[in-house]
Amino acid sequence: MAEKIKLYDDSKCTACRGCQLACKQWNGLKAGQTANTGTYQNPPSLQPNTYMMIHFQDYVDPQGELKWLFRKEACMHCTDAACVTVCPSGALYYNKEFKTVGLNHEKCIGCKECVAACPFEVPRYDAKTDKVYKCDMCESRITNGLEPACVKACPTGALKWGDKEAILGAAAKRKGDLGTLASTYGDKFVGGTHFMYVLKENPAVYAGLAKDPKVPFSVTVWKSWLKPLSLLAAAGVVGGSLLHYVLHGPKRPDPETNDEKTEGGK
């Protein structure tokens, strides 16, 4: 299987939220309780039971024209994923075929390291289950030759799923078609993401969109230095124990100590 990418084109999105509903249905997610905040956006942010959502934003362009800006928010499925690096239990992992980031809830220990490390602030922790939740790109679907549920449900073609090179080519072409203000987002940081955008406006005007997402320095240090050193230290301990066993054999009880124990027990 080829490496694949999901593409979101906000110029084609009508904010029908069919993708949001399809995600809920496919993953068996219950509706969350929310309050009216004076906007069409609902819920107000990602939740443990909301893996993706559509952002609504009022925007006045440089010509003074009022516009809607829509944006689909979900896990970006980074090539260099900070969450995978810091996860101590192996709950977060790279899908071997598609390079997306999966999540095994049975292995999740609720440490919240991924929540702190994610440059996009995506993973959501649920105190009731002591687990973290996020989009896994419908892994059960894509591994069986199907497209993600949100892509399947999109009625306007705002969402596409396909081979990496084909999607990158389509994104570049669409950016050119939309004009000078348009841009792509996701293909040039954290090693490239497997969920990317074509935006009709400059990324800076989209509220809540990470301006310069990077893997945190602490995660880089752990990945490059501390983790290899800890593994080396562990290997040294095991190797030293094995060498001692080979040279001196198993530890034998001290005869005098045994005699003392025997006499004391009489």
SVG drawing of the C-alpha trace seen along z (x, -y; Angstrom):
<svg xmlns="http://www.w3.org/2000/svg" viewBox="-28 -48 63 76">
<polyline fill="none" stroke="black" stroke-width="0.4" points="0.0,0.0 1.2,-3.5 1.5,-6.3 -1.7,-8.3 -3.0,-11.7 -6.4,-13.3 -6.9,-16.8 -9.4,-19.4 -10.2,-22.3 -12.0,-25.1 -13.1,-26.8 -15.4,-23.8 -16.7,-23.3 -20.3,-24.4 -20.0,-23.5 -22.8,-21.0 -21.0,-19.0 -21.8,-15.8 -18.2,-14.7 -18.7,-15.4 -21.8,-13.3 -20.2,-10.5 -17.3,-10.4 -19.6,-10.1 -21.6,-7.3 -18.7,-5.2 -16.8,-5.4 -20.0,-5.0 -19.4,-8.3 -22.2,-9.8 -23.2,-13.4 -21.7,-15.7 -23.5,-18.3 -22.8,-21.8 -24.1,-25.4 -25.1,-27.9 -22.2,-30.4 -23.8,-32.5 -22.2,-30.7 -23.0,-27.9 -19.9,-26.0 -20.9,-23.1 -19.2,-21.7 -16.9,-24.6 -13.8,-22.4 -12.6,-18.8 -13.7,-16.4 -13.0,-12.8 -16.2,-11.9 -15.7,-14.3 -12.6,-13.3 -13.2,-16.0 -15.2,-19.2 -15.9,-22.1 -14.7,-25.6 -16.9,-28.6 -15.3,-32.0 -16.4,-35.5 -13.7,-37.2 -13.5,-40.7 -11.1,-40.6 -8.7,-43.4 -11.4,-44.8 -13.8,-45.1 -16.0,-42.1 -17.5,-39.9 -16.8,-36.2 -17.3,-32.9 -14.1,-30.8 -14.6,-27.1 -11.9,-24.7 -12.0,-21.0 -10.1,-20.3 -8.7,-16.8 -5.5,-14.9 -2.9,-16.0 -1.2,-12.6 2.3,-14.0 5.2,-12.1 7.3,-13.2 4.6,-12.8 5.5,-14.1 2.7,-12.0 4.2,-8.8 7.7,-9.7 6.6,-10.5 4.0,-7.7 5.6,-5.3 3.1,-2.4 3.1,-2.1 -0.6,-3.1 0.2,-5.6 1.9,-4.2 2.5,-4.7 0.3,-2.7 2.9,-0.7 1.0,-0.9 -0.3,-4.5 2.0,-6.2 -1.0,-7.7 -1.0,-7.8 -3.1,-5.1 -4.2,-4.8 -4.7,-1.5 -6.9,-2.4 -6.1,0.9 -2.5,-0.2 -3.3,-3.8 -2.4,-4.4 -3.8,-8.0 -0.4,-9.7 -1.4,-12.6 2.1,-13.0 0.7,-13.1 -1.7,-15.9 1.2,-18.1 3.5,-17.2 1.1,-17.7 1.8,-21.0 -1.8,-21.1 -3.4,-20.5 -5.5,-17.6 -5.5,-14.6 -8.3,-14.9 -8.2,-13.2 -11.3,-11.6 -11.0,-11.4 -13.9,-8.9 -12.1,-6.3 -8.5,-7.6 -7.8,-7.4 -6.9,-9.7 -8.9,-10.0 -8.3,-11.3 -8.9,-10.6 -7.2,-7.5 -8.0,-8.2 -10.7,-5.4 -7.9,-2.8 -10.5,0.0 -11.8,-1.4 -8.5,-2.4 -6.9,1.0 -9.8,2.6 -9.5,0.5 -12.2,-2.1 -11.8,-5.8 -12.2,-7.5 -15.9,-8.0 -15.7,-11.8 -14.4,-11.7 -17.1,-9.3 -19.8,-11.6 -18.6,-14.9 -21.1,-16.0 -19.0,-18.8 -15.6,-17.2 -14.0,-19.3 -12.4,-16.2 -10.2,-13.8 -8.2,-10.7 -5.5,-9.3 -1.8,-8.5 0.5,-11.0 2.1,-12.3 -1.3,-12.5 -2.8,-14.5 0.2,-16.8 -0.1,-17.5 -3.8,-18.2 -3.2,-20.5 -0.6,-22.5 -2.9,-22.8 -5.9,-23.9 -3.8,-26.5 -2.8,-27.9 -6.5,-28.0 -7.6,-29.9 -5.2,-32.8 -2.4,-34.6 -3.9,-34.5 -4.4,-30.7 -2.0,-28.4 -1.4,-24.9 -1.0,-23.9 0.6,-20.8 3.0,-19.8 6.1,-21.7 6.3,-21.0 6.6,-18.1 7.9,-16.0 4.7,-16.7 1.2,-15.8 -1.1,-13.1 -4.1,-15.5 -3.5,-18.8 -5.4,-21.8 -5.8,-24.0 -6.8,-27.4 -8.3,-30.2 -6.8,-32.8 -3.5,-33.2 -3.2,-30.6 -2.5,-33.5 -6.2,-34.7 -7.6,-31.3 -8.4,-31.4 -7.0,-28.5 -4.7,-27.3 -1.1,-26.7 1.1,-29.3 4.4,-27.5 3.9,-24.0 7.0,-22.2 7.9,-19.1 8.6,-20.5 12.3,-20.8 12.0,-18.6 10.6,-15.8 13.4,-16.3 16.0,-16.0 14.2,-12.8 14.1,-11.3 17.7,-12.2 19.6,-11.8 17.8,-10.7 15.8,-7.7 18.9,-6.1 21.0,-6.7 18.4,-5.1 18.2,-2.1 21.9,-1.9 22.1,-2.0 19.4,0.8 21.4,2.9 24.5,2.3 22.9,3.6 21.6,6.7 25.0,7.2 26.9,6.9 24.6,9.4 25.0,11.9 28.8,11.4 29.0,12.0 26.9,15.2 29.2,16.5 32.4,15.7 31.4,16.6 28.3,18.8 25.1,18.4 25.4,16.9 25.7,19.7 24.6,19.4 27.3,18.7 27.8,21.9 28.5,19.9 25.4,17.9 23.4,21.1 24.9,22.7 24.0,19.7 20.4,19.8 20.3,23.6 21.6,23.2 19.3,20.2 16.4,22.3 17.0,25.2"/>
</svg>
